[in-house]
């Protein structure tokens, strides 16, 4: 049986990444483009999980289908876990990826590379029309670079270096990123839940 899943995001970079990770003949991916009028969800939760669950629930209730959402954040140890849940709007409302990266670079300029440890965290939520809900988490450890490198990916990818590869997320091949990223780790767990009909 083919499972239809609606992705509760309008971010094209995220849609492509999730499509690649969930690719299966038994999963049909729908997007918000397929459901005109779907309300925008205000991400005002105190945690990544709060936001992910809220988005999935609103989209599932509007579409009548199982919805999948995630909220991801960058946690920098030297900044006490910031930007965390406000990663997307770190430099202010309606800011660009560049704005966020430039703010992070400014805050990190006097911090040594040894103290630049960071992690990307992703919480994914799967919400069914019957009100059933599952959440899973994925984490990828890395360090923050001192300059933007690479032109792939989105968000903080040009600054997030994966030590084992010596490259930023933005420099890694998509195939590699789709195996090791925080989002990949979370959505591989989601794929198992969908295919095993656990939800």
N, C-alpha and C positions, 0 to 999 in steps of 0.2 A: 504494500500500500504506500502510495506517495504521500508524504507529509508536507503540507503547505505551511510555510513559516513567513511571517511578515517581519522585515527588519525595521525596527523603530528608530531609524536615523535618516537624516537628510544629508549626511556627510558622504560625498561620493567616494573619497579615499577609503573610508571605513566600509562602505558597501562592497567595493571591489575586494578588499582584504577578506571580509567575512565570506563572500561568495566563493573565493578560492579555497578557503579553509573548509567550508561545509559542502564542497562539491561532492555530489552523490546522485545516482539515478533515482534514489528513493526520497530525495528532498527537493522540493520546488520552492525557490526563494522569490518572495514578493517584496516590493518596496513601497514606501509611502506614495510614490508616483502612481501606483495602482489604486490608490484610495484618496481621490481629491477631497479636500475638506477635513482631512484628519487634523485634529487640533495640535497646535504646538504645545509641548510640555515644558513647563518652567522647571529647570533643574535647581530646586531650592533645598534639596536634602542635606543633612549634616554629614552624610557619608556617601561613598561611591555606590554602596548597595542600595541606599534609600533612593538615589536617582535612577539607578538601573531598574529597580522594581516599579517605580512610579511610571517610567516611560513604557515599560512592557505592559503594565496593567491598562493604562489609558488607550494604547494602540489596540490591544486585544479587545477591549470593550467597544471601541469604535468600529473595528473591522469584523468582529465576530470570529476571528481566527487566532491561532497561537502566535504570539508576538515574541520577538527576541530583541533584547536591547542590551547595551553595556554602558558602563561609565568607567572611564579610565583616568588615571591620574599619575603624575610624576611626583615621587617623594624624594626630596634631597635631604640627606642626613644633616649636612651642615646648616640647613635652613629649618631644622626641626620638623622635617616632613613636608614643608611647603614645596610647591604650590598645592599638592594634594587634590582635594575635592574641587578647588577652584582653578585647576590647571588650564581649562579652556578660556577662562576670563581673568587670568593672572594679572595682565596689564590693564584690566578695566573692561567694562561692557563693550561689546562690538569690536574688540581688539583683533588684530591679525595674528597669524602664527609668528610673523617676524617681530611684532610688538612683544609677544610673550618671550620669545627667544632672547631678544635684546635686553629685556628686564632681567632675565635669569643670568645672562652673561655679566651684567652690571653688578648683580648681587654676589656673583662668584669671583669677581676679579681679584680680591685679596685673600682668597681661600686656596690653600695648596692643593695640588692634584691628589695627594694622599688622602685628603679630607673631602674629596669630591664624590664620594660614593652616593649612588642613587638607585632607585628601583622604579620601574614602571609597574603599576598594578592595574588589573582589569577585573571588574566584577560583571559577570553576564547574568541576565535574568531571562528566564523562559516562563511565559504566563499563558495559560490556556483559557479558552472561553468559559470553562467550568469553574474558573477561579483557582485552579491548581498552579503552584508556582515553585520553581527550582532556581537556586542561584549557585554559581560556581565562581572560582577565582583563579587567576593566573598571575604570576609574578616573574619579571625578568630583571636581574641585577646588572648594574653597569656603573659607569662613572660619567660625570659631566665634563665635556671638552671645553676648551677655551676659545674655540672658533667654530663657526658652522661649516660642516663638511658634507658633501653629497647633495644630490638633487632628487632623490627618491623619497617616498613616504610623505608624511605630513606632521604637523604639530612640532613636538620637540625632537623629532627624529634626527635632525642635523647636529644636535648637541649630545645625544645619548650614545656613548661608546660602549660596545660590548667587548670586554677585555679579551675573551677567547679568540675573537676575530680581529681585534685591533681596528675595528671599523665602527662608524656610527650606523644607526638604523638606516639613515638616508643613503649610506654607501653600500649596504648589503644588497645582494640580489633578492628579489621578492620571494623567491622560492625558499631561501634560507630564513628570511625574516618570518615567513609563514610557518616555520617549524619552531622557532625559538622565542618569538615575542610573547609578551604578557597576554596579548589578545589571542594569539594562536593557542597558547596553553589553555586559556579559558574556553575558547570555542571548540577545541578538540574534545573537551569534556562535554560540551553542549551537544556536539554531533553524536556522541555515544548515547546521551539521554534521548535524543530524537529517534535514532535508529533502533534503540532497544525498547522504544515505546514506554519509557519510564514515566513520562508525563502524559 
